[in-house]
Each structure stands twice: as structure tokens, then as C-alpha cells.
Amino acid sequence: MDARTLTADRRDRAWLGEGSGRFEDFRANVEQQTRPSDWPAAAEIVGNVPVYDGDMVRRVADDPLDLLSEWNAAFESGPGVIAIRGGMADTGVIDSATEVFERIIDAETASGTGGGDHFAKPGANNRVWNAAQKHCLADPANFAAYYASDGIALAARAWLGRGYQLTAQVNRVNPGGAAQTPHRDYHLGFMNADQLATYPVQAHRFSPGLTLQGAVAHCDMPIESGPTMLLPYSQRFLEGYVAFNRPEFQAYFAENHVQLSLEKGDLLFFNPAVMHGAGTNRSADIRRMANLLQIGSAFGRSIETVDRSAMSRALYSVLLGSDMPWREKCNIIAASAEGYAFPTNLDRDPPVGGLIPLSQAEMMENALRDGMSDADWQAEVTAMDARRSA
């Protein structure tokens, strides 16, 4: 191979342009059949998606490695999507959270600060950005009961490992609300062709490993209400970020996507590279509300700025006075406190007895084990923030 050919070959391998990705290869990736024998812990397969029983998930939560391994394979090379029926055991907790979100929506609508949707027409739905922090500060006890969920914590651990950063955005699609444009999600899914062209091919491989998408159903969602449209196995197509907007890919999605009807308390999780979009709400009276979870790796940048110190302050007294299982307290801490030690100010916050300082989440766990008072924890958070500041 001469130098000119070698250089051109390397360029084509390293950089994906707007026209990269053959439609025939895309079809070969997505036209798969999900076999029950490949997902032995699943209760059933619906629309090529493995569906798990929430009671089973809770039973294995103390020793979950086999289940985490199955879910990791599903997200990576399998259909890219899982659902958990009854993933939230107490729908009363869901109802209380819905009331919190409705109050936030009403207040933001009245003040003109309510958020729109970056993949749907304005006015068709209501969006609450940074719903995790707003929920936590408005009702810490309900937040704790909500994020004690083993389903949420185990799905996040299966794909992202420890130290994950949970963010949430509530989306309420009202009757008549139109479908979203089918898309891939954060990080690279939010970029245009010119921006994508500046990222080498390995970024297209690792970007999906930095985020997990999830949804908590806050009401029953029959198909006519427009639950999430999904194209299982589409995360396996490397060039998908540069290709999904092309007409042939959009047309294929329109004809071949699947939708799962959900009931209140069901959970849905998927690789962010799965081509997806909210469906059209064709119902007459269902205001379809889902709490959309965008859970980030400790090693990436989450989509929203979240004041995790404020959340850990608000939650500490709730957890200190609770007799809930320790595992559930750890689930709540993981959903709220800062789970990774970096970035920090190593002059003031040096590693002691190891390679990295303790994270806020680890310190919160230690404080609860030791029975630290709420007043002392508040002071500790203030000191921690000062140590970590530039």
C-alpha cells in the first residue's frame, strides 16, 4: 500500500462523515430475533425486548451479579433495551411524586420558566428539567422512598458501575402531543453533522458507554397514549450518530419500531444509542407522564448541573431516622450525592491512605454508619465543598 492510499485509508477509518454508514449494514444489525434462551432471567419477550419481573429483581438485589451481567449484555450487544414490570413496588410513592411534579409544572408554567423538549414541537408537552434536585428539595422523604428502588440502582450499576450520576427530566405529553423525531441520545446524539465530524471513531464507540437512559411510568401507558418508540439492536450500528437523520433510516424506524405498553411503576432502560423517540399521544384523556432518567458514568459529564450537596443535606436526616434496609439507603445516596471523588482540589483534598479521596457518597455512607448527627453532617458538607473548590 503506497503512502497516499495508507493515509486515505486511515482518514476514512478514524473520521465518520455525514454520509458514513451503509443502510444495508444498519438493517443487518437491527433485523435480529430476541430468543428467550439468551435472557434466562426475563419473564417474557415483548416486541424483541426482554421484560423482567420487579419482584424477582428485588429478591436478587443482595446478590445481583448474574442479573447485572445479563443486563450488561442486553445493553451492549443484545436488543439494547430492558423493561421491568412493577419495578417500583409501591405505586403510592409514584402518586406522591406525581403530585410534586404537577406542582412544579404548574408553578413553572405560571412563571413562564417551564422547559420545552429538544426533540418535539413546543406546547405539546410539559418538561421539568433537573427534576431530581427539584423533587429532592421539595419532598426529601418521597425522593428517598422513590430512589430506594433496586430496579433503578441495579440497571445503572449494570451499565455504568459505581459512582454513577443520576439526573432526571419529567416529561408530560398531553392528549394530541405529537411524537418526537427519532434520535439517539446524549452525548453525540445531540450534535449536528459538522460537530460529529470533529470526533474520531473511538468516541462513537465509547459515547454510549457513558450514559444510560431510563423512564419511570407515572401512569398507565397504553399504546394509544404514545409510550416510547424503540428500535431494538440499533445501538450496534457504529455509524448511527451520523446516519440516524437520513431519510432512509427515519423511514425504516417509522415502519419497524416497537412500543411497549407500560403500567404505573414499570421501568424502562436502554442504551442511549438505541434509536428512539416519544410516541404521539392519540388518547382523549391520558396525560402521559414519565420521569426520564439520564444516568451518567462517573467518568463522563452529566447533562445537567445538579447541586448534590444540597440534595445530600436535605436527605441526611431522612436516612438517619429511617429503618429501611441499608441496601436501599445506598441506592438513595447513589441517586443523590456526588459518587466520584474527581475533579477536586488536590492541594486541600489530597488522597489519604489510597489513590483517591473519599467521594461525597462514601462520606455520607460512613456518616450514617457512625450515627453522625444531622448538624455535624451539614457542617461536614460545608467543609467538603470548601476543600473541593478551586
Helices and strands as residue ranges (DSSP letters): H 3-14, H 23-30, G 36-38, E 44-46, E 49-53, H 54-59, H 65-76, E 81-85, H 91-111, E 125-128, H 131-138, H 140-147, H 150-160, E 165-173, G 188-190, H 193-196, H 201-206, G 207-210, E 211-217, G 223-225, E 229-231, G 234-236, H 240-243, H 247-256, E 258-259, E 267-270, E 275-277, E 288-296, H 308-320, H 326-334, H 360-370, H 374-388
